[in-house]
């Protein structure tokens, strides 16, 4: 019997950023150790009062990967709390001055700085505990507000959007394989089994961090998936689309199906998924 850590959230009749068009939202998240790993190095967090969701994957095989993902999520959670006041998103006065003429939006700027703060938290933790030297983590965070899905990430944890029968990957992996794919040195078919999938170019705790941002106007019936690579490497795109778009199911059922299918296909890594159904 699978042991799954879960957090179920239903958000009835709540207003996000005073936006009456988003009246209800349902979400479910779960993490599973998989069938191969001895430790679960994934971590996730959701908060219905903030409309935020996050997934982090500690680097497998590195020192304290499970510690890294927990530290990343804990700091992300603190940063999100700092950026809320009177039920609105705000720019904390202790954060660097922001030029919102250049930034995509306030929410994207908040996500960017929250991920930076998580990166700094990992570096600080290593300074105080040299035994953790080399630890790192991916981090993907999302905010739903004012009819917009805001996503920022570093690493290879992904965000997907399912809409009207079509599944679209919103984020771009920060891996060697993706670099070669973007440069035309690999075909999509060659990339599926390329060794560079395991080589991150950027992650929290590394010397360099590149944070990418995506904004997507949401539509009624949209479904969003945030997941670690234990999901998207085990389950092919078309099958992901089938699971996420199954009619008449709840986010609970979708997440449990994702975990079950990933494990049936080998469960080679930790498996974490957060699914959000938008009204």
C-alpha positions in Angstrom: 0.0 0.0 0.0 1.4 3.4 -1.0 2.4 5.9 1.6 1.5 9.3 0.3 2.0 12.6 2.0 -1.0 14.8 0.9 -2.5 18.2 1.4 -6.1 18.8 0.1 -7.3 22.3 -0.4 -10.7 23.5 -1.5 -11.2 27.2 -2.0 -14.9 28.0 -2.2 -16.2 31.5 -2.7 -12.9 33.2 -2.1 -11.7 36.3 -4.0 -8.1 36.6 -5.3 -6.9 40.1 -5.5 -10.5 41.3 -5.4 -11.1 39.4 -8.7 -14.7 38.2 -8.8 -14.0 36.1 -11.9 -12.2 33.5 -9.8 -14.8 32.3 -7.4 -13.6 28.8 -6.6 -10.5 26.8 -6.9 -9.7 23.2 -5.9 -6.2 21.7 -5.5 -4.5 18.7 -4.3 -0.8 17.8 -3.7 1.0 14.6 -2.9 4.5 13.2 -2.7 5.7 9.6 -2.8 9.2 8.1 -2.4 8.8 5.9 -5.5 10.1 2.4 -5.9 13.9 2.9 -6.1 15.1 5.8 -3.8 15.8 5.2 -0.2 14.9 8.8 0.8 12.2 11.2 -0.5 14.1 14.3 -1.4 11.0 16.1 -2.8 8.9 18.6 -0.9 5.9 20.7 -1.8 3.7 23.4 -0.3 0.3 25.1 -0.9 -1.6 27.8 0.8 -5.3 28.5 0.0 -5.2 32.0 1.6 -2.3 33.0 -0.7 -3.2 31.2 -3.9 0.4 29.9 -4.1 1.8 26.5 -4.9 5.4 25.2 -4.9 7.4 22.1 -5.6 11.1 21.4 -4.8 13.3 18.5 -5.7 16.5 18.0 -3.8 19.4 16.9 -6.0 19.5 13.1 -6.0 22.9 11.7 -5.0 24.1 15.0 -3.5 24.6 15.7 0.2 21.4 16.4 2.1 19.1 16.6 -0.9 16.1 16.1 1.4 17.3 18.9 3.6 17.8 21.2 0.6 14.2 20.8 -0.7 12.7 21.4 2.8 14.9 24.5 3.3 13.9 25.8 -0.1 10.2 25.3 0.5 10.3 26.7 4.1 12.0 29.9 2.9 9.6 30.2 -0.1 6.7 30.0 2.3 8.2 32.8 4.5 8.7 35.0 1.5 5.2 34.5 0.3 3.9 35.5 3.8 6.1 38.6 3.8 4.6 39.7 0.4 1.0 39.7 1.7 -0.8 42.5 3.5 -4.6 43.0 4.0 -5.4 40.2 1.5 -3.3 41.8 -1.2 0.1 41.1 -2.8 2.7 43.8 -1.8 6.4 44.4 -2.2 8.1 43.9 1.2 10.0 47.0 2.3 13.1 44.9 3.2 13.3 43.5 -0.4 15.5 45.2 -3.0 13.8 48.1 -4.8 11.9 46.8 -7.8 11.4 48.5 -11.2 8.0 47.2 -12.3 8.3 49.0 -15.6 10.9 46.3 -16.4 9.4 43.4 -14.5 6.5 41.4 -16.0 4.2 42.0 -12.9 4.2 42.4 -9.2 3.4 38.7 -8.7 6.2 37.6 -11.0 8.6 39.9 -9.2 7.5 38.4 -5.9 8.1 34.8 -7.1 11.5 35.8 -8.5 12.7 37.3 -5.2 11.2 34.4 -3.2 13.2 31.9 -5.2 16.3 34.1 -4.8 15.7 34.0 -1.0 15.5 30.2 -1.1 18.8 30.1 -2.9 20.4 32.3 -0.3 18.9 30.2 2.5 20.6 27.1 1.1 24.0 28.9 0.7 23.7 30.2 4.3 22.8 26.7 5.6 26.0 25.3 3.9 28.1 28.0 5.6 26.8 27.0 9.0 27.0 23.2 8.3 29.9 22.3 6.0 28.7 18.6 6.0 25.9 19.9 3.7 28.3 21.2 1.1 27.1 20.4 -2.4 23.5 20.2 -1.6 21.1 21.8 -4.1 17.4 21.8 -5.2 15.1 22.7 -7.9 12.2 25.0 -7.1 9.0 26.0 -9.0 6.5 28.4 -7.6 3.2 29.6 -8.8 0.7 32.3 -7.9 -2.9 32.5 -9.2 -4.2 36.1 -9.0 -6.4 38.4 -11.0 -7.0 35.9 -13.7 -3.3 35.2 -14.3 -1.2 32.2 -13.6 2.3 33.4 -12.6 5.1 30.8 -12.6 8.8 31.1 -11.8 11.3 28.3 -11.6 14.9 27.1 -11.5 15.9 23.5 -12.4 13.8 20.8 -14.0 10.7 20.7 -12.0 7.9 21.7 -14.4 4.6 23.5 -14.8 2.0 22.3 -17.3 -1.3 23.8 -18.4 -4.2 21.6 -19.6 -6.8 23.4 -21.6 -9.6 22.1 -23.9 -7.9 18.7 -24.4 -4.4 20.1 -25.0 -1.5 19.8 -22.5 1.2 22.4 -22.8 4.5 22.6 -20.9 4.9 26.1 -19.6 8.5 25.9 -18.3 11.8 25.0 -19.9 14.2 22.6 -18.1 17.5 23.9 -17.0 19.4 20.9 -18.1 22.2 20.0 -20.5 19.7 18.1 -22.6 17.5 21.2 -23.0 20.5 23.3 -24.0 21.4 20.8 -26.7 17.8 20.6 -27.8 17.5 24.4 -28.1 20.7 24.6 -30.1 19.4 21.9 -32.6 22.1 19.4 -31.6 19.5 17.0 -30.4 16.1 16.0 -31.8 13.2 15.6 -29.5 13.4 11.9 -29.9 17.1 11.8 -29.0 16.4 14.1 -26.0 14.0 11.6 -24.4 16.8 9.2 -23.3 19.8 11.6 -23.3 22.2 11.4 -20.3 22.1 15.2 -20.0 18.6 15.1 -18.4 20.4 14.4 -15.1 22.8 17.4 -15.5 21.3 20.6 -14.2 22.7 23.9 -15.5 21.1 25.9 -12.7 19.7 25.0 -9.3 19.3 26.5 -5.9 22.6 26.2 -4.0 24.8 26.3 -7.1 27.2 29.0 -8.1 24.9 30.5 -10.7 21.1 30.6 -10.6 18.9 31.6 -13.6 15.2 32.1 -12.7 12.7 32.0 -15.6 9.2 33.5 -15.4 6.0 32.7 -17.3 2.6 34.4 -17.2 -0.5 32.8 -18.6 -4.0 34.3 -18.7 -6.3 31.6 -17.2 -9.6 30.4 -18.7 -12.5 28.6 -17.2 -11.8 24.9 -16.9 -8.0 25.2 -17.0 -6.0 22.6 -15.1 -2.5 23.2 -13.8 0.2 20.7 -12.9 3.4 21.4 -11.0 5.6 18.3 -10.7 9.1 17.0 -10.0 11.0 15.0 -12.7 9.8 11.8 -11.1 6.5 12.5 -12.8 7.4 14.0 -16.2 10.4 11.6 -16.9 8.3 8.5 -16.1 5.1 9.5 -17.9 5.1 10.5 -21.5 3.4 13.7 -22.6 0.4 12.2 -24.2 -0.3 10.0 -21.2 0.1 13.0 -18.9 -2.5 14.8 -20.9 -4.9 11.9 -20.6 -4.5 11.8 -16.8 -4.7 15.5 -16.2 -7.7 15.9 -18.6 -9.8 13.0 -17.5 -13.4 14.2 -17.2 -15.4 14.0 -14.1 -12.5 13.6 -11.7 -11.2 15.7 -8.8 -7.6 17.0 -8.3 -7.3 14.2 -5.7 -8.0 11.5 -8.3 -5.6 13.1 -10.8 -2.7 13.3 -8.4 -3.2 9.7 -7.2 -3.4 8.5 -10.8 -0.1 10.3 -11.6 1.6 8.7 -8.7 0.2 5.2 -9.4 1.2 5.4 -13.1 4.7 6.7 -12.4 5.2 3.9 -9.9 3.8 1.3 -12.4 6.3 2.5 -14.9 9.2 1.9 -12.5 9.0 4.7 -9.9 12.7 5.4 -10.5 12.7 8.7 -8.7 10.6 10.5 -6.0 7.2 11.5 -7.3 5.6 14.8 -6.4 2.6 16.5 -8.1 0.4 19.5 -7.3 -2.8 19.8 -9.4 -5.0 22.9 -9.5 -8.5 23.0 -11.1 -9.6 26.5 -12.1 -13.3 27.3 -12.3 
